[in-house]
């Protein structure tokens, strides 16, 4: 029996759990790039609380009472910038990330024309996830520590009318 996570807007009291899952999720990225100072790993609890209290859309995924994932998006002009997609390591590969991605897109779609995000250029699993959901690589750039990032974008699909 597959139990699907409950996706809901995050609240400020979720900050500690979000940070815990985020750090656990990004350890493999830090190891892949030999960089323990990736921003999701160095973000503080106060910074997460600030993100939750601000205008960003932040969603969580829960299995029962356990927070197993989160994602953020902030709107700038006609673009929703998706970031910090995090899934607890023991839940990765079970569709939680895809559900979070679809949910944050749905939450922002009426306000934007496109979605944009970035991930490590050597993060094949992440790239496959995003490409399965319609994102395409539009360029590359280094982060401040020199890690090569893939920039991905996806156009918002126009609402379908069944009339």
Chimera marker file (.cmm) of the C-alpha trace (Angstrom):
<marker_set name="trace">
<marker id="1" x="0.000" y="0.000" z="0.000" r="1" g="1" b="0" radius="0.5"/>
<marker id="2" x="1.414" y="3.370" z="-1.038" r="1" g="1" b="0" radius="0.5"/>
<marker id="3" x="0.728" y="6.255" z="1.295" r="1" g="1" b="0" radius="0.5"/>
<marker id="4" x="0.912" y="9.607" z="-0.439" r="1" g="1" b="0" radius="0.5"/>
<marker id="5" x="2.249" y="12.590" z="1.473" r="1" g="1" b="0" radius="0.5"/>
<marker id="6" x="-0.063" y="15.432" z="2.422" r="1" g="1" b="0" radius="0.5"/>
<marker id="7" x="1.097" y="18.658" z="0.756" r="1" g="1" b="0" radius="0.5"/>
<marker id="8" x="0.213" y="21.877" z="2.594" r="1" g="1" b="0" radius="0.5"/>
<marker id="9" x="1.440" y="25.447" z="3.037" r="1" g="1" b="0" radius="0.5"/>
<marker id="10" x="4.242" y="25.710" z="5.582" r="1" g="1" b="0" radius="0.5"/>
<marker id="11" x="3.890" y="27.725" z="8.767" r="1" g="1" b="0" radius="0.5"/>
<marker id="12" x="6.633" y="29.390" z="10.784" r="1" g="1" b="0" radius="0.5"/>
<marker id="13" x="6.563" y="26.600" z="13.370" r="1" g="1" b="0" radius="0.5"/>
<marker id="14" x="7.663" y="24.179" z="10.607" r="1" g="1" b="0" radius="0.5"/>
<marker id="15" x="11.041" y="25.946" z="10.343" r="1" g="1" b="0" radius="0.5"/>
<marker id="16" x="13.046" y="23.503" z="12.459" r="1" g="1" b="0" radius="0.5"/>
<marker id="17" x="11.717" y="20.434" z="10.662" r="1" g="1" b="0" radius="0.5"/>
<marker id="18" x="12.219" y="22.068" z="7.260" r="1" g="1" b="0" radius="0.5"/>
<marker id="19" x="15.833" y="22.890" z="8.114" r="1" g="1" b="0" radius="0.5"/>
<marker id="20" x="16.477" y="19.350" z="9.406" r="1" g="1" b="0" radius="0.5"/>
<marker id="21" x="15.106" y="17.692" z="6.255" r="1" g="1" b="0" radius="0.5"/>
<marker id="22" x="16.844" y="20.229" z="4.021" r="1" g="1" b="0" radius="0.5"/>
<marker id="23" x="20.231" y="19.574" z="5.591" r="1" g="1" b="0" radius="0.5"/>
<marker id="24" x="19.785" y="15.806" z="5.427" r="1" g="1" b="0" radius="0.5"/>
<marker id="25" x="18.687" y="16.017" z="1.792" r="1" g="1" b="0" radius="0.5"/>
<marker id="26" x="21.602" y="18.181" z="0.661" r="1" g="1" b="0" radius="0.5"/>
<marker id="27" x="24.388" y="16.122" z="2.254" r="1" g="1" b="0" radius="0.5"/>
<marker id="28" x="24.706" y="13.982" z="-0.883" r="1" g="1" b="0" radius="0.5"/>
<marker id="29" x="25.000" y="17.132" z="-3.006" r="1" g="1" b="0" radius="0.5"/>
<marker id="30" x="27.735" y="18.428" z="-0.702" r="1" g="1" b="0" radius="0.5"/>
<marker id="31" x="29.571" y="15.125" z="-1.062" r="1" g="1" b="0" radius="0.5"/>
<marker id="32" x="29.104" y="15.077" z="-4.862" r="1" g="1" b="0" radius="0.5"/>
<marker id="33" x="30.653" y="18.536" z="-5.205" r="1" g="1" b="0" radius="0.5"/>
<marker id="34" x="33.072" y="18.297" z="-2.257" r="1" g="1" b="0" radius="0.5"/>
<marker id="35" x="31.539" y="21.474" z="-0.853" r="1" g="1" b="0" radius="0.5"/>
<marker id="36" x="30.093" y="21.419" z="2.671" r="1" g="1" b="0" radius="0.5"/>
<marker id="37" x="29.138" y="25.087" z="2.351" r="1" g="1" b="0" radius="0.5"/>
<marker id="38" x="26.237" y="24.773" z="-0.074" r="1" g="1" b="0" radius="0.5"/>
<marker id="39" x="23.645" y="27.453" z="0.826" r="1" g="1" b="0" radius="0.5"/>
<marker id="40" x="20.967" y="24.907" z="1.878" r="1" g="1" b="0" radius="0.5"/>
<marker id="41" x="23.476" y="23.501" z="4.378" r="1" g="1" b="0" radius="0.5"/>
<marker id="42" x="24.572" y="26.832" z="5.803" r="1" g="1" b="0" radius="0.5"/>
<marker id="43" x="21.135" y="28.451" z="6.006" r="1" g="1" b="0" radius="0.5"/>
<marker id="44" x="20.208" y="29.228" z="9.609" r="1" g="1" b="0" radius="0.5"/>
<marker id="45" x="16.981" y="28.581" z="11.462" r="1" g="1" b="0" radius="0.5"/>
<marker id="46" x="16.317" y="32.334" z="11.554" r="1" g="1" b="0" radius="0.5"/>
<marker id="47" x="16.760" y="32.512" z="7.767" r="1" g="1" b="0" radius="0.5"/>
<marker id="48" x="14.244" y="29.706" z="7.281" r="1" g="1" b="0" radius="0.5"/>
<marker id="49" x="11.806" y="31.472" z="9.617" r="1" g="1" b="0" radius="0.5"/>
<marker id="50" x="12.263" y="34.676" z="7.609" r="1" g="1" b="0" radius="0.5"/>
<marker id="51" x="11.522" y="32.797" z="4.373" r="1" g="1" b="0" radius="0.5"/>
<marker id="52" x="8.381" y="31.337" z="5.944" r="1" g="1" b="0" radius="0.5"/>
<marker id="53" x="7.200" y="34.743" z="7.160" r="1" g="1" b="0" radius="0.5"/>
<marker id="54" x="7.869" y="36.456" z="3.828" r="1" g="1" b="0" radius="0.5"/>
<marker id="55" x="6.055" y="36.518" z="0.512" r="1" g="1" b="0" radius="0.5"/>
<marker id="56" x="7.504" y="33.228" z="-0.777" r="1" g="1" b="0" radius="0.5"/>
<marker id="57" x="5.290" y="30.215" z="-1.306" r="1" g="1" b="0" radius="0.5"/>
<marker id="58" x="6.609" y="27.438" z="0.937" r="1" g="1" b="0" radius="0.5"/>
<marker id="59" x="5.022" y="23.999" z="0.928" r="1" g="1" b="0" radius="0.5"/>
<marker id="60" x="5.636" y="20.926" z="3.045" r="1" g="1" b="0" radius="0.5"/>
<marker id="61" x="5.039" y="17.230" z="2.498" r="1" g="1" b="0" radius="0.5"/>
<marker id="62" x="4.030" y="15.137" z="5.509" r="1" g="1" b="0" radius="0.5"/>
<marker id="63" x="3.541" y="11.462" z="6.077" r="1" g="1" b="0" radius="0.5"/>
<marker id="64" x="1.391" y="11.430" z="9.183" r="1" g="1" b="0" radius="0.5"/>
<marker id="65" x="2.998" y="13.913" z="11.546" r="1" g="1" b="0" radius="0.5"/>
<marker id="66" x="6.459" y="13.603" z="9.972" r="1" g="1" b="0" radius="0.5"/>
<marker id="67" x="7.691" y="16.338" z="7.646" r="1" g="1" b="0" radius="0.5"/>
<marker id="68" x="9.396" y="14.520" z="4.759" r="1" g="1" b="0" radius="0.5"/>
<marker id="69" x="9.892" y="17.342" z="2.261" r="1" g="1" b="0" radius="0.5"/>
<marker id="70" x="9.541" y="20.991" z="1.385" r="1" g="1" b="0" radius="0.5"/>
<marker id="71" x="9.881" y="23.401" z="-1.504" r="1" g="1" b="0" radius="0.5"/>
<marker id="72" x="9.908" y="27.173" z="-1.933" r="1" g="1" b="0" radius="0.5"/>
<marker id="73" x="9.086" y="29.548" z="-4.762" r="1" g="1" b="0" radius="0.5"/>
<marker id="74" x="9.268" y="33.292" z="-4.998" r="1" g="1" b="0" radius="0.5"/>
<marker id="75" x="7.676" y="35.301" z="-7.753" r="1" g="1" b="0" radius="0.5"/>
<marker id="76" x="9.697" y="37.985" z="-9.511" r="1" g="1" b="0" radius="0.5"/>
<marker id="77" x="7.851" y="39.613" z="-12.385" r="1" g="1" b="0" radius="0.5"/>
<marker id="78" x="6.487" y="36.881" z="-14.641" r="1" g="1" b="0" radius="0.5"/>
<marker id="79" x="8.750" y="34.160" z="-13.229" r="1" g="1" b="0" radius="0.5"/>
<marker id="80" x="8.397" y="31.846" z="-10.244" r="1" g="1" b="0" radius="0.5"/>
<marker id="81" x="11.851" y="30.868" z="-8.992" r="1" g="1" b="0" radius="0.5"/>
<marker id="82" x="11.639" y="27.398" z="-7.452" r="1" g="1" b="0" radius="0.5"/>
<marker id="83" x="14.216" y="26.404" z="-4.869" r="1" g="1" b="0" radius="0.5"/>
<marker id="84" x="15.177" y="24.372" z="-1.851" r="1" g="1" b="0" radius="0.5"/>
<marker id="85" x="13.270" y="21.305" z="-3.036" r="1" g="1" b="0" radius="0.5"/>
<marker id="86" x="14.195" y="18.882" z="-0.270" r="1" g="1" b="0" radius="0.5"/>
<marker id="87" x="13.090" y="15.332" z="0.475" r="1" g="1" b="0" radius="0.5"/>
<marker id="88" x="14.181" y="13.248" z="3.461" r="1" g="1" b="0" radius="0.5"/>
<marker id="89" x="16.803" y="10.752" z="2.257" r="1" g="1" b="0" radius="0.5"/>
<marker id="90" x="14.714" y="7.689" z="3.194" r="1" g="1" b="0" radius="0.5"/>
<marker id="91" x="11.792" y="9.066" z="1.131" r="1" g="1" b="0" radius="0.5"/>
<marker id="92" x="13.735" y="9.986" z="-2.013" r="1" g="1" b="0" radius="0.5"/>
<marker id="93" x="12.710" y="8.127" z="-5.145" r="1" g="1" b="0" radius="0.5"/>
<marker id="94" x="9.114" y="7.686" z="-3.950" r="1" g="1" b="0" radius="0.5"/>
<marker id="95" x="7.546" y="10.614" z="-5.810" r="1" g="1" b="0" radius="0.5"/>
<marker id="96" x="7.579" y="13.144" z="-2.957" r="1" g="1" b="0" radius="0.5"/>
<marker id="97" x="9.767" y="15.595" z="-4.880" r="1" g="1" b="0" radius="0.5"/>
<marker id="98" x="7.557" y="15.415" z="-7.948" r="1" g="1" b="0" radius="0.5"/>
<marker id="99" x="4.426" y="15.999" z="-5.868" r="1" g="1" b="0" radius="0.5"/>
<marker id="100" x="6.013" y="19.020" z="-4.197" r="1" g="1" b="0" radius="0.5"/>
<marker id="101" x="7.137" y="20.398" z="-7.547" r="1" g="1" b="0" radius="0.5"/>
<marker id="102" x="3.654" y="20.039" z="-9.083" r="1" g="1" b="0" radius="0.5"/>
<marker id="103" x="2.068" y="21.607" z="-5.999" r="1" g="1" b="0" radius="0.5"/>
<marker id="104" x="4.326" y="24.675" z="-5.965" r="1" g="1" b="0" radius="0.5"/>
<marker id="105" x="3.770" y="25.127" z="-9.687" r="1" g="1" b="0" radius="0.5"/>
<marker id="106" x="-0.006" y="24.972" z="-9.168" r="1" g="1" b="0" radius="0.5"/>
<marker id="107" x="0.235" y="27.484" z="-6.316" r="1" g="1" b="0" radius="0.5"/>
<marker id="108" x="2.097" y="29.999" z="-8.499" r="1" g="1" b="0" radius="0.5"/>
<marker id="109" x="0.822" y="29.315" z="-12.029" r="1" g="1" b="0" radius="0.5"/>
<marker id="110" x="-1.894" y="31.981" z="-12.109" r="1" g="1" b="0" radius="0.5"/>
<marker id="111" x="0.668" y="34.708" z="-11.347" r="1" g="1" b="0" radius="0.5"/>
<marker id="112" x="3.511" y="33.795" z="-13.709" r="1" g="1" b="0" radius="0.5"/>
<marker id="113" x="4.409" y="32.829" z="-17.267" r="1" g="1" b="0" radius="0.5"/>
<marker id="114" x="7.351" y="30.573" z="-16.457" r="1" g="1" b="0" radius="0.5"/>
<marker id="115" x="9.160" y="28.649" z="-13.756" r="1" g="1" b="0" radius="0.5"/>
<marker id="116" x="12.918" y="28.767" z="-13.285" r="1" g="1" b="0" radius="0.5"/>
<marker id="117" x="15.292" y="26.825" z="-11.065" r="1" g="1" b="0" radius="0.5"/>
<marker id="118" x="18.851" y="25.613" z="-10.872" r="1" g="1" b="0" radius="0.5"/>
<marker id="119" x="20.624" y="22.490" z="-9.736" r="1" g="1" b="0" radius="0.5"/>
<marker id="120" x="24.130" y="21.143" z="-9.889" r="1" g="1" b="0" radius="0.5"/>
<marker id="121" x="25.082" y="20.352" z="-13.476" r="1" g="1" b="0" radius="0.5"/>
<marker id="122" x="26.389" y="16.943" z="-12.361" r="1" g="1" b="0" radius="0.5"/>
<marker id="123" x="23.261" y="16.086" z="-10.337" r="1" g="1" b="0" radius="0.5"/>
<marker id="124" x="21.812" y="13.569" z="-12.805" r="1" g="1" b="0" radius="0.5"/>
<marker id="125" x="18.942" y="12.450" z="-10.569" r="1" g="1" b="0" radius="0.5"/>
<marker id="126" x="17.808" y="16.043" z="-10.008" r="1" g="1" b="0" radius="0.5"/>
<marker id="127" x="18.082" y="16.861" z="-13.708" r="1" g="1" b="0" radius="0.5"/>
<marker id="128" x="15.986" y="13.792" z="-14.596" r="1" g="1" b="0" radius="0.5"/>
<marker id="129" x="13.294" y="14.821" z="-12.098" r="1" g="1" b="0" radius="0.5"/>
<marker id="130" x="13.032" y="18.327" z="-13.498" r="1" g="1" b="0" radius="0.5"/>
<marker id="131" x="13.126" y="17.182" z="-17.126" r="1" g="1" b="0" radius="0.5"/>
<marker id="132" x="10.338" y="14.640" z="-16.430" r="1" g="1" b="0" radius="0.5"/>
<marker id="133" x="8.267" y="17.590" z="-15.232" r="1" g="1" b="0" radius="0.5"/>
<marker id="134" x="8.826" y="19.641" z="-18.381" r="1" g="1" b="0" radius="0.5"/>
<marker id="135" x="11.868" y="21.722" z="-17.453" r="1" g="1" b="0" radius="0.5"/>
<marker id="136" x="14.644" y="22.192" z="-19.949" r="1" g="1" b="0" radius="0.5"/>
<marker id="137" x="18.229" y="23.269" z="-19.462" r="1" g="1" b="0" radius="0.5"/>
<marker id="138" x="18.646" y="26.800" z="-20.790" r="1" g="1" b="0" radius="0.5"/>
<marker id="139" x="22.195" y="27.499" z="-19.650" r="1" g="1" b="0" radius="0.5"/>
<marker id="140" x="24.932" y="26.984" z="-17.121" r="1" g="1" b="0" radius="0.5"/>
<marker id="141" x="26.742" y="29.221" z="-14.660" r="1" g="1" b="0" radius="0.5"/>
<marker id="142" x="29.095" y="28.752" z="-11.745" r="1" g="1" b="0" radius="0.5"/>
<marker id="143" x="27.925" y="29.356" z="-8.188" r="1" g="1" b="0" radius="0.5"/>
<marker id="144" x="30.080" y="31.569" z="-5.897" r="1" g="1" b="0" radius="0.5"/>
<marker id="145" x="32.216" y="28.527" z="-4.999" r="1" g="1" b="0" radius="0.5"/>
<marker id="146" x="32.790" y="27.569" z="-8.636" r="1" g="1" b="0" radius="0.5"/>
<marker id="147" x="30.312" y="24.682" z="-8.811" r="1" g="1" b="0" radius="0.5"/>
<marker id="148" x="28.761" y="24.443" z="-12.270" r="1" g="1" b="0" radius="0.5"/>
<marker id="149" x="24.986" y="24.901" z="-12.096" r="1" g="1" b="0" radius="0.5"/>
<marker id="150" x="22.397" y="23.970" z="-14.712" r="1" g="1" b="0" radius="0.5"/>
<marker id="151" x="19.695" y="26.604" z="-15.182" r="1" g="1" b="0" radius="0.5"/>
<marker id="152" x="16.305" y="25.166" z="-16.092" r="1" g="1" b="0" radius="0.5"/>
<marker id="153" x="13.035" y="26.734" z="-17.179" r="1" g="1" b="0" radius="0.5"/>
<marker id="154" x="9.504" y="25.671" z="-17.933" r="1" g="1" b="0" radius="0.5"/>
<marker id="155" x="6.696" y="27.694" z="-19.511" r="1" g="1" b="0" radius="0.5"/>
<marker id="156" x="3.396" y="27.771" z="-17.661" r="1" g="1" b="0" radius="0.5"/>
<marker id="157" x="0.850" y="25.715" z="-19.533" r="1" g="1" b="0" radius="0.5"/>
<marker id="158" x="-2.239" y="27.708" z="-20.455" r="1" g="1" b="0" radius="0.5"/>
<marker id="159" x="-5.342" y="26.670" z="-18.559" r="1" g="1" b="0" radius="0.5"/>
<marker id="160" x="-7.352" y="24.132" z="-20.498" r="1" g="1" b="0" radius="0.5"/>
<marker id="161" x="-10.968" y="24.772" z="-21.149" r="1" g="1" b="0" radius="0.5"/>
<marker id="162" x="-13.324" y="21.824" z="-21.402" r="1" g="1" b="0" radius="0.5"/>
<marker id="163" x="-15.995" y="23.950" z="-23.098" r="1" g="1" b="0" radius="0.5"/>
<link id1="1" id2="2" r="1" g="1" b="0" radius="0.2"/>
<link id1="2" id2="3" r="1" g="1" b="0" radius="0.2"/>
<link id1="3" id2="4" r="1" g="1" b="0" radius="0.2"/>
<link id1="4" id2="5" r="1" g="1" b="0" radius="0.2"/>
<link id1="5" id2="6" r="1" g="1" b="0" radius="0.2"/>
<link id1="6" id2="7" r="1" g="1" b="0" radius="0.2"/>
<link id1="7" id2="8" r="1" g="1" b="0" radius="0.2"/>
<link id1="8" id2="9" r="1" g="1" b="0" radius="0.2"/>
<link id1="9" id2="10" r="1" g="1" b="0" radius="0.2"/>
<link id1="10" id2="11" r="1" g="1" b="0" radius="0.2"/>
<link id1="11" id2="12" r="1" g="1" b="0" radius="0.2"/>
<link id1="12" id2="13" r="1" g="1" b="0" radius="0.2"/>
<link id1="13" id2="14" r="1" g="1" b="0" radius="0.2"/>
<link id1="14" id2="15" r="1" g="1" b="0" radius="0.2"/>
<link id1="15" id2="16" r="1" g="1" b="0" radius="0.2"/>
<link id1="16" id2="17" r="1" g="1" b="0" radius="0.2"/>
<link id1="17" id2="18" r="1" g="1" b="0" radius="0.2"/>
<link id1="18" id2="19" r="1" g="1" b="0" radius="0.2"/>
<link id1="19" id2="20" r="1" g="1" b="0" radius="0.2"/>
<link id1="20" id2="21" r="1" g="1" b="0" radius="0.2"/>
<link id1="21" id2="22" r="1" g="1" b="0" radius="0.2"/>
<link id1="22" id2="23" r="1" g="1" b="0" radius="0.2"/>
<link id1="23" id2="24" r="1" g="1" b="0" radius="0.2"/>
<link id1="24" id2="25" r="1" g="1" b="0" radius="0.2"/>
<link id1="25" id2="26" r="1" g="1" b="0" radius="0.2"/>
<link id1="26" id2="27" r="1" g="1" b="0" radius="0.2"/>
<link id1="27" id2="28" r="1" g="1" b="0" radius="0.2"/>
<link id1="28" id2="29" r="1" g="1" b="0" radius="0.2"/>
<link id1="29" id2="30" r="1" g="1" b="0" radius="0.2"/>
<link id1="30" id2="31" r="1" g="1" b="0" radius="0.2"/>
<link id1="31" id2="32" r="1" g="1" b="0" radius="0.2"/>
<link id1="32" id2="33" r="1" g="1" b="0" radius="0.2"/>
<link id1="33" id2="34" r="1" g="1" b="0" radius="0.2"/>
<link id1="34" id2="35" r="1" g="1" b="0" radius="0.2"/>
<link id1="35" id2="36" r="1" g="1" b="0" radius="0.2"/>
<link id1="36" id2="37" r="1" g="1" b="0" radius="0.2"/>
<link id1="37" id2="38" r="1" g="1" b="0" radius="0.2"/>
<link id1="38" id2="39" r="1" g="1" b="0" radius="0.2"/>
<link id1="39" id2="40" r="1" g="1" b="0" radius="0.2"/>
<link id1="40" id2="41" r="1" g="1" b="0" radius="0.2"/>
<link id1="41" id2="42" r="1" g="1" b="0" radius="0.2"/>
<link id1="42" id2="43" r="1" g="1" b="0" radius="0.2"/>
<link id1="43" id2="44" r="1" g="1" b="0" radius="0.2"/>
<link id1="44" id2="45" r="1" g="1" b="0" radius="0.2"/>
<link id1="45" id2="46" r="1" g="1" b="0" radius="0.2"/>
<link id1="46" id2="47" r="1" g="1" b="0" radius="0.2"/>
<link id1="47" id2="48" r="1" g="1" b="0" radius="0.2"/>
<link id1="48" id2="49" r="1" g="1" b="0" radius="0.2"/>
<link id1="49" id2="50" r="1" g="1" b="0" radius="0.2"/>
<link id1="50" id2="51" r="1" g="1" b="0" radius="0.2"/>
<link id1="51" id2="52" r="1" g="1" b="0" radius="0.2"/>
<link id1="52" id2="53" r="1" g="1" b="0" radius="0.2"/>
<link id1="53" id2="54" r="1" g="1" b="0" radius="0.2"/>
<link id1="54" id2="55" r="1" g="1" b="0" radius="0.2"/>
<link id1="55" id2="56" r="1" g="1" b="0" radius="0.2"/>
<link id1="56" id2="57" r="1" g="1" b="0" radius="0.2"/>
<link id1="57" id2="58" r="1" g="1" b="0" radius="0.2"/>
<link id1="58" id2="59" r="1" g="1" b="0" radius="0.2"/>
<link id1="59" id2="60" r="1" g="1" b="0" radius="0.2"/>
<link id1="60" id2="61" r="1" g="1" b="0" radius="0.2"/>
<link id1="61" id2="62" r="1" g="1" b="0" radius="0.2"/>
<link id1="62" id2="63" r="1" g="1" b="0" radius="0.2"/>
<link id1="63" id2="64" r="1" g="1" b="0" radius="0.2"/>
<link id1="64" id2="65" r="1" g="1" b="0" radius="0.2"/>
<link id1="65" id2="66" r="1" g="1" b="0" radius="0.2"/>
<link id1="66" id2="67" r="1" g="1" b="0" radius="0.2"/>
<link id1="67" id2="68" r="1" g="1" b="0" radius="0.2"/>
<link id1="68" id2="69" r="1" g="1" b="0" radius="0.2"/>
<link id1="69" id2="70" r="1" g="1" b="0" radius="0.2"/>
<link id1="70" id2="71" r="1" g="1" b="0" radius="0.2"/>
<link id1="71" id2="72" r="1" g="1" b="0" radius="0.2"/>
<link id1="72" id2="73" r="1" g="1" b="0" radius="0.2"/>
<link id1="73" id2="74" r="1" g="1" b="0" radius="0.2"/>
<link id1="74" id2="75" r="1" g="1" b="0" radius="0.2"/>
<link id1="75" id2="76" r="1" g="1" b="0" radius="0.2"/>
<link id1="76" id2="77" r="1" g="1" b="0" radius="0.2"/>
<link id1="77" id2="78" r="1" g="1" b="0" radius="0.2"/>
<link id1="78" id2="79" r="1" g="1" b="0" radius="0.2"/>
<link id1="79" id2="80" r="1" g="1" b="0" radius="0.2"/>
<link id1="80" id2="81" r="1" g="1" b="0" radius="0.2"/>
<link id1="81" id2="82" r="1" g="1" b="0" radius="0.2"/>
<link id1="82" id2="83" r="1" g="1" b="0" radius="0.2"/>
<link id1="83" id2="84" r="1" g="1" b="0" radius="0.2"/>
<link id1="84" id2="85" r="1" g="1" b="0" radius="0.2"/>
<link id1="85" id2="86" r="1" g="1" b="0" radius="0.2"/>
<link id1="86" id2="87" r="1" g="1" b="0" radius="0.2"/>
<link id1="87" id2="88" r="1" g="1" b="0" radius="0.2"/>
<link id1="88" id2="89" r="1" g="1" b="0" radius="0.2"/>
<link id1="89" id2="90" r="1" g="1" b="0" radius="0.2"/>
<link id1="90" id2="91" r="1" g="1" b="0" radius="0.2"/>
<link id1="91" id2="92" r="1" g="1" b="0" radius="0.2"/>
<link id1="92" id2="93" r="1" g="1" b="0" radius="0.2"/>
<link id1="93" id2="94" r="1" g="1" b="0" radius="0.2"/>
<link id1="94" id2="95" r="1" g="1" b="0" radius="0.2"/>
<link id1="95" id2="96" r="1" g="1" b="0" radius="0.2"/>
<link id1="96" id2="97" r="1" g="1" b="0" radius="0.2"/>
<link id1="97" id2="98" r="1" g="1" b="0" radius="0.2"/>
<link id1="98" id2="99" r="1" g="1" b="0" radius="0.2"/>
<link id1="99" id2="100" r="1" g="1" b="0" radius="0.2"/>
<link id1="100" id2="101" r="1" g="1" b="0" radius="0.2"/>
<link id1="101" id2="102" r="1" g="1" b="0" radius="0.2"/>
<link id1="102" id2="103" r="1" g="1" b="0" radius="0.2"/>
<link id1="103" id2="104" r="1" g="1" b="0" radius="0.2"/>
<link id1="104" id2="105" r="1" g="1" b="0" radius="0.2"/>
<link id1="105" id2="106" r="1" g="1" b="0" radius="0.2"/>
<link id1="106" id2="107" r="1" g="1" b="0" radius="0.2"/>
<link id1="107" id2="108" r="1" g="1" b="0" radius="0.2"/>
<link id1="108" id2="109" r="1" g="1" b="0" radius="0.2"/>
<link id1="109" id2="110" r="1" g="1" b="0" radius="0.2"/>
<link id1="110" id2="111" r="1" g="1" b="0" radius="0.2"/>
<link id1="111" id2="112" r="1" g="1" b="0" radius="0.2"/>
<link id1="112" id2="113" r="1" g="1" b="0" radius="0.2"/>
<link id1="113" id2="114" r="1" g="1" b="0" radius="0.2"/>
<link id1="114" id2="115" r="1" g="1" b="0" radius="0.2"/>
<link id1="115" id2="116" r="1" g="1" b="0" radius="0.2"/>
<link id1="116" id2="117" r="1" g="1" b="0" radius="0.2"/>
<link id1="117" id2="118" r="1" g="1" b="0" radius="0.2"/>
<link id1="118" id2="119" r="1" g="1" b="0" radius="0.2"/>
<link id1="119" id2="120" r="1" g="1" b="0" radius="0.2"/>
<link id1="120" id2="121" r="1" g="1" b="0" radius="0.2"/>
<link id1="121" id2="122" r="1" g="1" b="0" radius="0.2"/>
<link id1="122" id2="123" r="1" g="1" b="0" radius="0.2"/>
<link id1="123" id2="124" r="1" g="1" b="0" radius="0.2"/>
<link id1="124" id2="125" r="1" g="1" b="0" radius="0.2"/>
<link id1="125" id2="126" r="1" g="1" b="0" radius="0.2"/>
<link id1="126" id2="127" r="1" g="1" b="0" radius="0.2"/>
<link id1="127" id2="128" r="1" g="1" b="0" radius="0.2"/>
<link id1="128" id2="129" r="1" g="1" b="0" radius="0.2"/>
<link id1="129" id2="130" r="1" g="1" b="0" radius="0.2"/>
<link id1="130" id2="131" r="1" g="1" b="0" radius="0.2"/>
<link id1="131" id2="132" r="1" g="1" b="0" radius="0.2"/>
<link id1="132" id2="133" r="1" g="1" b="0" radius="0.2"/>
<link id1="133" id2="134" r="1" g="1" b="0" radius="0.2"/>
<link id1="134" id2="135" r="1" g="1" b="0" radius="0.2"/>
<link id1="135" id2="136" r="1" g="1" b="0" radius="0.2"/>
<link id1="136" id2="137" r="1" g="1" b="0" radius="0.2"/>
<link id1="137" id2="138" r="1" g="1" b="0" radius="0.2"/>
<link id1="138" id2="139" r="1" g="1" b="0" radius="0.2"/>
<link id1="139" id2="140" r="1" g="1" b="0" radius="0.2"/>
<link id1="140" id2="141" r="1" g="1" b="0" radius="0.2"/>
<link id1="141" id2="142" r="1" g="1" b="0" radius="0.2"/>
<link id1="142" id2="143" r="1" g="1" b="0" radius="0.2"/>
<link id1="143" id2="144" r="1" g="1" b="0" radius="0.2"/>
<link id1="144" id2="145" r="1" g="1" b="0" radius="0.2"/>
<link id1="145" id2="146" r="1" g="1" b="0" radius="0.2"/>
<link id1="146" id2="147" r="1" g="1" b="0" radius="0.2"/>
<link id1="147" id2="148" r="1" g="1" b="0" radius="0.2"/>
<link id1="148" id2="149" r="1" g="1" b="0" radius="0.2"/>
<link id1="149" id2="150" r="1" g="1" b="0" radius="0.2"/>
<link id1="150" id2="151" r="1" g="1" b="0" radius="0.2"/>
<link id1="151" id2="152" r="1" g="1" b="0" radius="0.2"/>
<link id1="152" id2="153" r="1" g="1" b="0" radius="0.2"/>
<link id1="153" id2="154" r="1" g="1" b="0" radius="0.2"/>
<link id1="154" id2="155" r="1" g="1" b="0" radius="0.2"/>
<link id1="155" id2="156" r="1" g="1" b="0" radius="0.2"/>
<link id1="156" id2="157" r="1" g="1" b="0" radius="0.2"/>
<link id1="157" id2="158" r="1" g="1" b="0" radius="0.2"/>
<link id1="158" id2="159" r="1" g="1" b="0" radius="0.2"/>
<link id1="159" id2="160" r="1" g="1" b="0" radius="0.2"/>
<link id1="160" id2="161" r="1" g="1" b="0" radius="0.2"/>
<link id1="161" id2="162" r="1" g="1" b="0" radius="0.2"/>
<link id1="162" id2="163" r="1" g="1" b="0" radius="0.2"/>
</marker_set>
